[in-house]
Amino acid sequence: SSSINLSKVWGNSPFTTSVNIRQSQNNSTGTMSLTLPNFSLSMNRIFPFRKASSSGKKWYEKINVTWNMNANNTAASMPIEAFMGPEMGKYMKFGVTHAIPIKASYNVLRHFNLNVGVNYNEAWNFKTLQKHWDEDNGMIVADTVSGMKSLRTFNTTASLSTMLYGTFQFKGKGSLKAIRHVMNVSLGYTYAPDFSTP
């Protein structure tokens, strides 16, 4: 097996890119697995509504965004003789995923922390399976269909948390004078719409 990894941070920008190429083969089975390539582009957390001169105390200035994109072109259990041949394309699977988390944290009533977020995900697939019932043979047939298909999902989250402190005092002449305890209390909620097709 072999691999090549390259990465780059783009100056003072929040973006980072990386490229990875991997290859492994099993001579006993005559097959190989190939990643050609895996490309990722990520954006570190930014505060799009916060000015450089701002203290960041306004509610909308606390909103932050990150972004991750991953493009993957892979083949699994491909015959070694198909490598770089005319049949190689039918073994390759190419897809792109995007993940965009949007988050914000607030202090509520001095003693509570409120965390809210929206997570958006999108996947681009360029080969999909289409299944249908074959009446003649009495079985389900799956066909590989070329063409871009996209899948989008998102969910919202909210959590409220606080910490409770307490101390038990012991009377007497023993060496144990007090026990201090901390209790973390949190309440969370997640909502994810169902985008599946009946």
C-alpha positions as CSV (number, residue, x, y, z in Angstrom):
1,S,0.0,0.0,0.0
2,S,1.1,3.6,-0.5
3,S,-0.2,7.1,0.1
4,I,0.5,10.7,-0.7
5,N,-0.7,13.6,1.5
6,L,-0.5,17.3,0.7
7,S,-2.0,20.2,2.7
8,K,-1.9,24.0,2.6
9,V,-3.0,26.8,4.8
10,W,-3.9,29.8,2.7
11,G,-2.1,32.7,4.5
12,N,-4.2,34.7,6.9
13,S,-7.4,33.3,5.4
14,P,-9.6,30.8,7.3
15,F,-9.2,28.2,4.5
16,T,-7.2,25.0,4.5
17,T,-7.0,22.5,1.7
18,S,-5.6,18.9,1.7
19,V,-5.2,16.2,-0.9
20,N,-4.8,12.6,-0.2
21,I,-4.1,9.7,-2.6
22,R,-4.1,6.1,-1.3
23,Q,-3.6,2.7,-3.0
24,S,-3.6,-0.8,-1.6
25,Q,-3.8,-4.1,-3.4
26,N,-4.2,-7.8,-2.5
27,N,-2.2,-10.0,-4.9
28,S,-3.9,-13.1,-3.6
29,T,-7.3,-11.9,-4.7
30,G,-6.1,-9.8,-7.6
31,T,-8.0,-6.7,-6.4
32,M,-7.0,-3.2,-5.3
33,S,-8.6,-0.3,-3.4
34,L,-7.9,3.2,-4.7
35,T,-8.6,6.7,-3.5
36,L,-7.8,9.1,-6.4
37,P,-8.0,11.6,-4.8
38,N,-9.6,12.7,-1.6
39,F,-9.8,16.5,-1.6
40,S,-11.0,18.5,1.4
41,L,-11.5,22.3,1.8
42,S,-12.3,23.6,5.2
43,M,-13.0,27.0,6.6
44,N,-12.2,27.7,10.3
45,R,-14.7,29.4,12.5
46,I,-15.6,32.9,11.5
47,F,-18.0,35.5,13.0
48,P,-19.6,37.0,9.8
49,F,-21.5,39.7,11.7
50,R,-18.7,40.9,14.0
51,K,-16.7,43.9,13.0
52,A,-13.0,44.0,13.7
53,S,-13.4,46.9,16.1
54,S,-16.4,45.4,17.9
55,S,-16.4,43.9,21.4
56,G,-18.6,41.1,20.1
57,K,-21.3,41.6,22.8
58,K,-24.3,42.0,20.6
59,W,-26.4,38.8,20.1
60,Y,-25.8,38.6,16.3
61,E,-22.1,39.1,16.7
62,K,-21.9,35.8,18.5
63,I,-23.1,33.8,15.5
64,N,-20.2,31.8,14.0
65,V,-20.0,29.6,11.0
66,T,-17.6,26.9,9.8
67,W,-17.6,25.0,6.5
68,N,-16.2,21.6,5.4
69,M,-16.2,20.2,1.9
70,N,-14.9,16.8,1.1
71,A,-14.7,15.3,-2.4
72,N,-13.9,11.6,-2.7
73,N,-13.2,9.5,-5.7
74,T,-12.7,5.8,-4.7
75,A,-12.8,2.3,-6.0
76,A,-13.0,-0.8,-3.8
77,S,-12.3,-4.4,-4.8
78,M,-11.3,-3.3,-8.3
79,P,-9.5,-5.9,-10.4
80,I,-5.8,-5.0,-10.7
81,E,-5.9,-5.4,-14.4
82,A,-8.6,-2.7,-14.6
83,F,-6.3,0.0,-13.2
84,M,-5.7,2.7,-15.9
85,G,-7.7,0.7,-18.3
86,P,-11.0,1.5,-20.2
87,E,-13.0,-0.4,-17.5
88,M,-11.6,1.6,-14.6
89,G,-14.4,4.2,-14.7
90,K,-17.1,1.8,-13.8
91,Y,-15.5,0.9,-10.5
92,M,-14.9,4.5,-9.4
93,K,-17.4,6.2,-7.1
94,F,-17.3,10.0,-6.9
95,G,-19.1,12.1,-4.3
96,V,-19.0,15.4,-2.6
97,T,-20.2,16.3,0.9
98,H,-20.7,19.7,2.5
99,A,-21.2,20.4,6.2
100,I,-22.1,23.9,7.4
101,P,-22.6,24.3,11.2
102,I,-23.9,27.6,12.4
103,K,-23.7,28.2,16.2
104,A,-24.0,30.8,18.9
105,S,-23.5,30.8,22.7
106,Y,-25.1,33.2,25.1
107,N,-25.1,33.8,28.8
108,V,-28.7,34.0,30.1
109,L,-29.8,35.4,33.5
110,R,-26.1,35.4,34.6
111,H,-26.0,31.7,35.6
112,F,-27.2,29.9,32.5
113,N,-25.4,29.1,29.2
114,L,-27.6,28.9,26.1
115,N,-26.1,27.2,23.0
116,V,-28.1,27.2,19.7
117,G,-27.2,25.8,16.4
118,V,-28.2,24.9,12.9
119,N,-26.4,22.1,11.0
120,Y,-26.8,22.0,7.2
121,N,-25.5,19.0,5.2
122,E,-25.5,18.3,1.5
123,A,-24.2,15.4,-0.5
124,W,-23.7,15.2,-4.2
125,N,-23.6,11.7,-5.7
126,F,-22.8,11.0,-9.3
127,K,-23.8,7.3,-9.3
128,T,-27.0,6.0,-7.6
129,L,-28.8,2.7,-7.3
130,Q,-32.3,2.6,-8.8
131,K,-34.3,-0.5,-7.7
132,H,-37.4,-1.9,-9.3
133,W,-39.4,-5.1,-9.1
134,D,-38.9,-7.5,-12.0
135,E,-42.3,-9.2,-12.5
136,D,-40.8,-11.9,-14.9
137,N,-38.2,-13.1,-12.5
138,G,-40.0,-12.2,-9.2
139,M,-37.1,-10.3,-7.8
140,I,-35.8,-6.8,-7.0
141,V,-33.3,-5.5,-9.6
142,A,-30.8,-2.8,-8.8
143,D,-29.4,-0.7,-11.7
144,T,-26.5,1.8,-11.4
145,V,-27.6,5.1,-12.9
146,S,-25.1,7.8,-13.8
147,G,-25.9,11.5,-13.1
148,M,-25.8,13.9,-10.3
149,K,-28.2,13.5,-7.4
150,S,-28.2,15.6,-4.3
151,L,-29.3,15.0,-0.8
152,R,-29.9,17.8,1.7
153,T,-30.5,17.5,5.5
154,F,-30.5,20.0,8.3
155,N,-31.3,20.0,12.0
156,T,-31.5,22.6,14.8
157,T,-30.2,22.2,18.3
158,A,-30.7,24.2,21.5
159,S,-29.3,23.5,25.0
160,L,-29.5,25.3,28.3
161,S,-27.0,24.4,31.0
162,T,-25.8,25.5,34.4
163,M,-23.6,24.4,37.3
164,L,-24.8,24.0,40.9
165,Y,-22.3,24.1,43.8
166,G,-22.8,22.9,47.3
167,T,-20.8,22.3,50.4
168,F,-21.5,19.9,53.3
169,Q,-19.9,21.1,56.6
170,F,-18.9,18.5,59.2
171,K,-19.0,19.4,62.9
172,G,-16.6,17.8,65.2
173,K,-12.8,17.4,65.7
174,G,-12.2,14.9,62.8
175,S,-9.8,15.7,59.9
176,L,-12.7,15.8,57.4
177,K,-14.1,19.3,57.6
178,A,-16.3,19.7,54.5
179,I,-17.2,18.1,51.2
180,R,-17.8,20.3,48.1
181,H,-19.8,19.0,45.2
182,V,-20.6,20.2,41.7
183,M,-23.6,19.2,39.7
184,N,-23.9,19.9,35.9
185,V,-27.5,20.4,34.8
186,S,-28.4,20.6,31.1
187,L,-31.6,20.5,29.0
188,G,-31.3,19.9,25.2
189,Y,-33.6,19.8,22.2
190,T,-32.9,18.7,18.6
191,Y,-35.3,19.0,15.7
192,A,-34.5,17.3,12.4
193,P,-37.2,17.4,9.6
194,D,-37.9,14.1,7.7
195,F,-37.0,14.6,4.1
196,S,-37.5,10.9,3.1
197,T,-39.8,10.1,0.3
198,P,-42.7,7.8,1.2
